[in-house]
């Protein structure tokens, strides 16, 4: 790259310390107001910058990459997931892609446990009663939930976040089980006191709680489909802080309505912000607006990783968090 300062376009507002540092290092266009770019705005931005800093709300497919022109050389995504970017097409066009892995691990694991507690202890139901001024006092049978200690937790996807969830769940006295593409090393499995299940079907049928912590890929789309959801015990609950596409949301809604599934805690949804009114109306679900990684500390750390990736690229080296096609 030439010695001149890179032109960087950021598609959403980021924490002030991150934006300030970006402006010190590069010629930066910041997004104001903080609204999602249209497809036409994204295409125009990709034609006029050396580096694009998108987020998961920006769908950068092959058609959009084809409109980028020759100037764009790096897509430095703000976030760990890259299923919103056609990485293979970008690479074919000579455009590198980087992400920010590992930053949101602890924050997302915290939110996973919050959802597990919220569903099993019926916290939102109690909150609604209190906010409506309808509480009439303590009763031995009011708002009865379930104890976490001794419950079987089945983790679907035992990567960084799955393992962080396992550590937290052990502190609550849960029995940890998991299904993963590859079995963990014996020492890691021993540290987590986790039981491996090669068969996802067999694990699902025996768990009290299912936590979805795997990425969205073609092989995980509707991994929890209608058939698998029917394997759950009627007393089981599902929590998803990963990607909404992993669960067949219509089938999940039907199961929850019919009482075939006891409850669900969701932070992500199959169709983004288009959430079924039927799902939203159910009393046995806890729904959050994709806030699992939403801590100021985490957002700043993500921004710092973006800056390191861009600066390393500007210095003529491979970004440390470069995403390689076929390695996702």
PyMOL commands that set and color helices and strands:
alter all, ss='L'
color gray80, all
select helices_A, chain A and resi 16-25+39-48+62-66+87-92+105-120+123-131+160-171+186-192+200-206+226-229+244-246+249-258+277-281+296-314
alter helices_A, ss='H'
color red, helices_A
select strands_A, chain A and resi 7-10+27-29+51-53+74-76+96-98+152-156+175-179+194-196+209-212+237-240+263-266+285-287
alter strands_A, ss='S'
color yellow, strands_A
deselect
rebuild
show_as cartoon
